[in-house]
Amino acid sequence: MMRLPFISRRRAQAAVDLAVRGVWHLVNEAEAATCEARIEQRHAEDALSGARKALSQERAKRERLKSYMFRTHTNRYESRIGRLRRAVAYEREQAEGYRKTIRQLTDQLLDATGYQGEPLLPEARTVLGIDIKEDAK
């Protein structure tokens, strides 16, 4: 049979006290590490919220700039398009006036020459200036 060593009450209490101090030391270290981690987490959250705030400000600036550029360019292009439409309408009116004038002059010319539906002879075309005589041959 094996004999167990004798442990006195004082020695047992000292061992328990030592174990309790060791546990409390570990608890204190864990609390300190937790506090440091929380402080680092708060710093990171503050930095993240600052970055988010800066990002939202930049997004707002970008949206304002985009809307400004869109309004500016839209107005500018609309005014250009309006000017172009007016210019095209003016040119069409002028072209229609030219066509009317040419038609009237052609009618007067044909009436003056007695045109009755037959093709003009080459001499008559030269006299009227429709064809130019080529004497250089």
Legacy VTK file of the C-alpha trace (Angstrom):
# vtk DataFile Version 3.0
C-alpha trace
ASCII
DATASET POLYDATA
POINTS 137 float
0.000 0.000 0.000
1.065 3.388 -0.841
1.164 6.187 1.600
-0.150 9.571 0.692
1.920 12.523 1.736
0.692 14.498 4.665
-0.634 17.938 3.709
-1.146 20.371 6.462
-4.043 22.746 6.547
-1.748 25.721 6.336
-0.016 24.309 3.330
-3.320 23.545 1.599
-4.550 27.058 2.328
-1.302 28.491 0.925
-1.721 26.417 -2.232
-5.326 27.615 -2.622
-4.274 31.226 -2.032
-1.507 30.848 -4.610
-3.968 29.375 -7.116
-6.467 32.172 -6.426
-3.744 34.791 -6.911
-2.743 33.105 -10.164
-6.328 33.065 -11.352
-6.817 36.713 -10.381
-3.590 37.579 -12.156
-4.916 35.881 -15.299
-8.276 37.643 -14.878
-6.552 41.026 -14.519
-4.439 40.363 -17.618
-7.549 39.335 -19.565
-9.384 42.484 -18.415
-6.435 44.658 -19.410
-6.256 42.971 -22.824
-10.030 43.388 -23.218
-9.791 47.098 -22.322
-6.954 47.593 -24.795
-8.916 45.754 -27.463
-11.992 47.912 -26.752
-9.883 51.089 -26.958
-8.393 49.938 -30.270
-11.876 49.004 -31.502
-13.199 52.473 -30.571
-10.276 54.118 -32.372
-10.932 51.963 -35.415
-14.669 52.749 -35.285
-13.906 56.464 -34.963
-11.543 56.278 -37.923
-14.119 54.284 -39.876
-16.913 56.726 -39.075
-14.610 59.597 -40.076
-13.829 57.814 -43.337
-17.532 57.150 -43.912
-18.325 60.801 -43.227
-15.586 61.941 -45.631
-16.825 59.454 -48.221
-20.415 60.668 -47.908
-19.219 64.282 -48.233
-17.249 63.395 -51.358
-20.277 61.578 -52.782
-22.464 64.615 -52.077
-19.907 66.911 -53.762
-19.763 64.564 -56.747
-23.550 64.457 -57.056
-23.758 68.266 -56.839
-21.056 68.598 -59.490
-22.772 66.023 -61.690
-26.119 67.777 -61.458
-24.465 71.169 -62.105
-22.622 69.847 -65.151
-25.779 68.145 -66.428
-27.849 71.326 -66.035
-25.130 73.509 -67.557
-24.454 71.275 -70.523
-28.124 70.490 -71.034
-28.986 74.192 -71.140
-26.017 74.917 -73.380
-26.895 72.096 -75.775
-30.565 73.040 -75.765
-29.671 76.623 -76.680
-27.345 75.347 -79.421
-30.053 73.053 -80.739
-32.527 75.951 -80.695
-30.111 78.157 -82.655
-29.498 75.363 -85.151
-33.228 74.788 -85.597
-33.798 78.484 -86.236
-30.879 78.569 -88.704
-32.204 75.520 -90.564
-35.701 77.032 -90.714
-34.242 80.294 -92.049
-32.188 78.436 -94.676
-35.258 76.436 -95.743
-37.269 79.650 -96.102
-34.492 81.160 -98.210
-34.221 78.041 -100.354
-37.991 78.063 -100.911
-37.769 81.739 -101.918
-34.960 80.933 -104.336
-36.979 78.056 -105.820
-40.002 80.336 -106.317
-37.828 83.007 -107.936
-36.141 80.476 -110.225
-39.517 79.017 -111.194
-40.910 82.494 -111.972
-37.842 83.504 -113.982
-37.882 80.212 -115.873
-41.584 80.683 -116.687
-40.944 84.268 -117.850
-38.014 83.131 -119.963
-39.953 80.350 -121.594
-42.956 82.648 -122.177
-40.700 85.267 -123.751
-39.125 82.732 -126.097
-42.443 81.241 -127.115
-41.739 77.781 -125.800
-44.693 75.521 -126.560
-43.452 72.185 -125.320
-40.912 71.338 -127.988
-37.272 71.116 -126.975
-35.280 74.272 -127.591
-32.951 74.196 -130.549
-29.239 74.371 -129.781
-29.007 77.895 -131.217
-31.827 79.084 -128.983
-30.196 77.448 -125.962
-26.961 79.284 -126.725
-28.780 82.608 -127.192
-30.569 82.172 -123.883
-27.295 81.321 -122.141
-28.393 77.835 -121.205
-25.606 76.262 -123.226
-22.352 78.023 -123.956
-21.013 77.660 -127.489
-17.695 75.921 -127.545
-15.585 77.817 -130.102
-12.323 76.439 -128.802
-12.601 73.252 -130.892
LINES 1 138
137 0 1 2 3 4 5 6 7 8 9 10 11 12 13 14 15 16 17 18 19 20 21 22 23 24 25 26 27 28 29 30 31 32 33 34 35 36 37 38 39 40 41 42 43 44 45 46 47 48 49 50 51 52 53 54 55 56 57 58 59 60 61 62 63 64 65 66 67 68 69 70 71 72 73 74 75 76 77 78 79 80 81 82 83 84 85 86 87 88 89 90 91 92 93 94 95 96 97 98 99 100 101 102 103 104 105 106 107 108 109 110 111 112 113 114 115 116 117 118 119 120 121 122 123 124 125 126 127 128 129 130 131 132 133 134 135 136
